[in-house]
Amino acid sequence: MRILIAGAGIGGLSTALCCLALGHQVTILEQSPRLSEIGAGIQLPPNAMRVFDKLGLAGKLQQYSAKPAALTARMGISGRRLFRIPLEQGNAPRWHAPYLHIHRADYIQVLFNAVTQHTDAKLELATCVSSYKNLANGVSVSCTNARKYDADVLVAADGIHSNIRKQMHGRSNPHFSGNIAWRAVAPVEMLGANVPENNACVWMGKGRHAVTYRLRCGELANFVGVVERNTRQTESWSTQGERSEALEDFRGWHSCVTSILENAPQLHRWGLFDRAPLTGWTNQRVALLGDAAH
């Protein structure tokens, strides 16, 4: 089959690789002029790694990842440990795959390199799908640059602001959840003695919590923090935040948390929003995937 995929993010590229492995022809339409990934870390659990093992990418992903020793929870201010669950990463028969943490930029690059090695794959940058039309034997899409493409199937992996979802279900009204998220990554060498352990650790406190873990074979420390906030925020993944505001949100917290905020080259902050569940993810030969299905 000829498969069109709107969006070259994690979902779009992963879908492309699975379709290519089945012998289909894939064209990916990406609205950005170049591939880049804002943000920080993402967790790759064993069920995902088993898929990538079948695609021949497990080894490559491990080269860029950190392998946590345990899942832990601590109090945000005192650092008192509440529990520790060893992951027993050396116990291969348990999961048949590792549990990893990887930087999103590295993740995207591994997937992109794998896609571009396929002769049945095409990637069109600076090409944003604006609308689609189901045909008797396929689907046609129109793009904002006036290009048109035909295929047997269209997969919409074009993100939370998906044009394809808007056509399928109409415009949605996101509701602010009352929470904001902070993201930061700092080199471990800059943290001195205040380096979080090589664990996936949840830090808990009143009206806020945070998660820390390592990236890039332990060279980077990743931070995600969620804070209750009354005022409405912007729904954007790329909004940069002020360091002073982040430190105020986590004032008095353990130094393993605040040291990342103090030393991260950039801090990103955005509001967390809810949407009403969609009534469906498909329309004839068109399917929504990932954030586009939210």
C-alpha positions as CSV (number, residue, x, y, z in Angstrom):
1,M,0.0,0.0,0.0
2,R,0.9,3.7,-0.4
3,I,0.8,5.2,3.1
4,L,0.9,8.9,3.8
5,I,1.9,10.0,7.3
6,A,1.4,13.6,8.5
7,G,4.1,14.4,11.0
8,A,7.7,13.3,11.6
9,G,7.6,13.1,15.3
10,I,8.1,10.0,17.4
11,G,4.7,8.6,16.5
12,G,4.9,9.4,12.8
13,L,8.4,8.0,12.4
14,S,7.7,4.9,14.5
15,T,4.6,4.2,12.4
16,A,6.6,4.7,9.2
17,L,9.1,2.1,10.3
18,C,6.4,-0.5,11.2
19,C,4.8,0.1,7.8
20,L,8.1,-0.1,5.9
21,A,8.8,-3.4,7.7
22,L,5.6,-4.8,6.3
23,G,6.6,-3.8,2.7
24,H,4.5,-0.7,2.3
25,Q,5.5,2.5,0.5
26,V,5.6,5.5,3.0
27,T,5.6,9.2,2.4
28,I,6.0,11.4,5.5
29,L,4.9,15.0,5.3
30,E,6.4,17.2,8.0
31,Q,5.5,20.9,8.5
32,S,8.8,22.0,9.9
33,P,11.7,22.9,7.6
34,R,14.0,20.7,9.6
35,L,13.7,18.0,12.2
36,S,14.2,19.2,15.8
37,E,12.8,18.2,19.2
38,I,12.1,20.6,22.0
39,G,12.4,19.2,25.4
40,A,14.1,16.6,27.3
41,G,13.7,13.0,28.3
42,I,11.3,10.3,27.6
43,Q,11.0,6.8,29.1
44,L,11.2,3.7,26.9
45,P,9.5,0.8,28.7
46,P,10.2,-2.8,27.8
47,N,7.0,-3.2,25.7
48,A,8.2,-0.4,23.5
49,M,11.7,-1.7,23.3
50,R,10.4,-5.1,22.2
51,V,8.9,-3.4,19.2
52,F,12.1,-1.6,18.4
53,D,14.0,-4.9,18.8
54,K,11.9,-6.4,16.1
55,L,12.7,-3.3,14.0
56,G,16.4,-3.8,14.6
57,L,16.8,-0.5,16.6
58,A,17.1,-1.7,20.2
59,G,20.9,-1.7,20.2
60,K,21.1,1.8,18.6
61,L,18.6,3.3,21.1
62,Q,20.6,1.8,24.0
63,Q,23.7,3.6,22.8
64,Y,22.1,6.9,23.5
65,S,20.1,5.9,26.7
66,A,20.5,5.7,30.4
67,K,19.4,2.5,32.1
68,P,17.9,3.2,35.6
69,A,18.6,0.9,38.5
70,A,15.2,1.4,40.2
71,L,11.9,3.2,40.5
72,T,11.9,5.4,43.6
73,A,9.8,8.0,45.4
74,R,11.0,10.7,47.8
75,M,9.6,13.6,49.7
76,G,10.4,16.8,47.8
77,I,11.7,18.9,50.7
78,S,13.5,16.4,52.9
79,G,14.5,13.9,50.3
80,R,13.3,11.0,52.5
81,R,12.9,7.9,50.5
82,L,9.4,6.4,50.6
83,F,10.0,3.3,48.5
84,R,12.5,1.7,46.1
85,I,11.6,-0.9,43.4
86,P,14.7,-2.5,41.8
87,L,14.3,-2.8,38.1
88,E,16.6,-5.8,37.9
89,Q,17.8,-4.7,34.5
90,G,20.2,-7.7,34.3
91,N,17.3,-10.1,34.6
92,A,16.5,-10.4,30.9
93,P,14.0,-13.2,31.2
94,R,11.7,-11.1,33.2
95,W,10.8,-8.5,30.5
96,H,12.8,-9.7,27.6
97,A,13.8,-6.1,27.0
98,P,15.4,-3.2,28.9
99,Y,13.8,-0.2,30.5
100,L,15.5,3.0,29.2
101,H,15.5,6.8,29.5
102,I,16.4,8.7,26.3
103,H,16.6,12.3,25.2
104,R,13.9,13.1,22.7
105,A,16.3,14.6,20.2
106,D,18.4,11.4,20.2
107,Y,15.2,9.3,19.9
108,I,14.0,11.3,16.9
109,Q,17.5,11.1,15.3
110,V,17.7,7.3,15.6
111,L,14.2,6.9,14.1
112,F,14.9,9.4,11.3
113,N,18.1,7.7,10.3
114,A,16.4,4.4,10.2
115,V,13.5,5.7,8.0
116,T,15.8,7.4,5.5
117,Q,17.7,4.2,4.9
118,H,14.6,2.6,3.3
119,T,14.3,3.0,-0.4
120,D,10.5,2.9,0.0
121,A,10.4,5.9,2.3
122,K,10.2,9.6,1.3
123,L,10.3,12.5,3.7
124,E,8.9,15.9,2.6
125,L,9.9,18.8,5.0
126,A,8.2,22.2,5.1
127,T,5.0,20.4,4.0
128,C,1.9,20.9,6.3
129,V,-1.3,19.0,5.6
130,S,-4.2,21.4,5.6
131,S,-7.0,19.0,4.6
132,Y,-7.9,15.6,3.3
133,K,-10.6,14.0,1.0
134,N,-11.6,10.4,1.1
135,L,-11.8,8.9,-2.4
136,A,-13.4,5.7,-3.7
137,N,-10.1,3.9,-3.6
138,G,-7.9,6.0,-1.5
139,V,-7.4,9.4,0.1
140,S,-6.1,12.8,-1.2
141,V,-4.4,15.5,0.9
142,S,-3.8,19.2,0.3
143,C,-1.0,21.1,1.9
144,T,-0.4,24.7,2.8
145,N,2.4,24.9,0.2
146,A,-0.2,24.0,-2.5
147,R,1.1,20.5,-3.0
148,K,-1.3,17.5,-3.2
149,Y,-0.6,13.9,-2.5
150,D,-2.6,10.7,-3.1
151,A,-2.3,7.4,-1.2
152,D,-4.3,4.4,0.0
153,V,-4.2,5.4,3.7
154,L,-3.5,8.6,5.7
155,V,-2.1,8.5,9.2
156,A,-2.4,11.8,11.1
157,A,0.5,12.1,13.5
158,D,0.5,15.9,13.2
159,G,0.4,16.7,16.9
160,I,-2.0,18.4,19.3
161,H,-2.9,21.1,16.9
162,S,-3.7,18.6,14.1
163,N,-5.4,20.1,11.1
164,I,-6.7,16.6,10.2
165,R,-8.3,16.1,13.6
166,K,-10.0,19.5,13.2
167,Q,-11.5,18.5,9.9
168,M,-12.6,15.1,11.3
169,H,-14.1,16.4,14.5
170,G,-14.2,20.1,14.4
171,R,-12.3,22.5,16.6
172,S,-12.0,21.5,20.2
173,N,-12.0,23.8,23.2
174,P,-9.1,22.9,25.5
175,H,-9.7,23.5,29.2
176,F,-6.9,24.5,31.5
177,S,-6.3,21.8,34.1
178,G,-5.0,24.1,36.8
179,N,-1.5,22.7,36.5
180,I,1.7,23.8,34.7
181,A,4.7,21.7,33.8
182,W,8.4,22.6,33.9
183,R,11.0,20.8,31.9
184,A,14.8,21.1,32.2
185,V,18.0,19.2,31.4
186,A,21.3,19.9,33.0
187,P,24.8,18.3,32.5
188,V,25.6,16.1,35.5
189,E,29.1,17.5,35.6
190,M,27.6,20.9,36.6
191,L,25.6,19.5,39.5
192,G,28.5,18.7,41.9
193,A,27.4,16.6,44.8
194,N,23.7,17.3,44.0
195,V,23.3,14.7,41.3
196,P,20.1,12.7,41.3
197,E,20.6,9.0,41.5
198,N,20.4,6.9,38.3
199,N,16.8,6.0,39.1
200,A,13.4,7.1,37.9
201,C,12.5,9.1,41.0
202,V,9.2,10.9,41.8
203,W,9.6,13.8,44.3
204,M,6.3,14.6,46.1
205,G,5.1,17.7,47.8
206,K,1.9,19.7,48.5
207,G,0.5,21.1,45.3
208,R,3.4,20.0,43.2
209,H,5.6,17.0,42.3
210,A,8.6,16.3,40.1
211,V,10.4,13.5,38.3
212,T,14.1,13.2,37.8
213,Y,16.2,10.7,35.8
214,R,19.3,10.4,33.8
215,L,19.9,10.7,30.0
216,R,22.7,10.0,27.5
217,C,24.4,7.2,29.4
218,G,24.1,9.2,32.6
219,E,25.7,12.4,31.3
220,L,22.5,14.5,31.7
221,A,20.0,14.9,34.5
222,N,16.4,15.3,33.4
223,F,13.7,17.2,35.4
224,V,9.9,17.4,34.9
225,G,7.9,19.3,37.5
226,V,4.1,19.9,37.8
227,V,2.7,22.7,39.9
228,E,-0.8,23.8,40.6
229,R,-1.5,27.2,39.2
230,N,-4.7,29.3,39.2
231,T,-4.1,31.6,36.3
232,R,-4.6,30.3,32.7
233,Q,-1.5,29.5,30.8
234,T,-0.4,29.1,27.2
235,E,-0.8,25.7,25.5
236,S,2.6,25.4,24.0
237,W,5.5,22.9,24.3
238,S,8.1,25.5,23.5
239,T,7.4,28.4,25.9
240,Q,10.5,29.3,27.8
241,G,10.1,30.0,31.5
242,E,12.0,32.2,34.0
243,R,14.5,30.5,36.2
244,S,13.5,32.6,39.2
245,E,9.9,31.5,38.8
246,A,10.9,27.8,38.6
247,L,13.1,28.1,41.7
248,E,10.3,29.9,43.5
249,D,7.9,27.0,42.6
250,F,10.3,24.5,44.2
251,R,11.7,26.8,46.9
252,G,13.0,24.7,49.9
253,W,13.1,21.5,48.0
254,H,15.9,19.0,48.0
255,S,19.1,20.2,46.4
256,C,19.1,17.3,43.9
257,V,15.9,18.9,42.5
258,T,16.8,22.6,42.6
259,S,20.4,22.0,41.3
260,I,18.9,21.0,37.9
261,L,16.8,24.2,37.8
262,E,19.8,26.3,38.7
263,N,22.1,24.8,36.1
264,A,19.9,23.9,33.1
265,P,20.8,26.0,30.1
266,Q,17.1,26.5,29.3
267,L,13.8,26.0,31.2
268,H,10.5,25.3,29.4
269,R,7.1,25.9,31.0
270,W,3.6,25.3,29.7
271,G,0.0,24.8,30.8
272,L,-1.5,21.4,30.9
273,F,-4.9,21.2,29.2
274,D,-7.8,18.8,29.0
275,R,-10.0,18.0,26.0
276,A,-13.2,16.1,25.7
277,P,-12.5,12.5,24.4
278,L,-13.0,12.1,20.7
279,T,-15.9,10.0,19.4
280,G,-13.6,8.1,17.1
281,W,-10.0,8.0,15.7
282,T,-10.8,7.1,12.1
283,N,-12.7,8.4,9.1
284,Q,-12.7,5.8,6.3
285,R,-9.1,5.7,5.1
286,V,-7.8,8.3,7.6
287,A,-6.6,7.5,11.2
288,L,-5.4,9.7,14.0
289,L,-2.4,8.8,16.0
290,G,-0.6,10.1,19.1
291,D,-1.3,13.7,20.3
292,A,-3.5,14.2,17.2
293,A,-5.9,11.7,18.8
294,H,-6.2,13.6,22.1
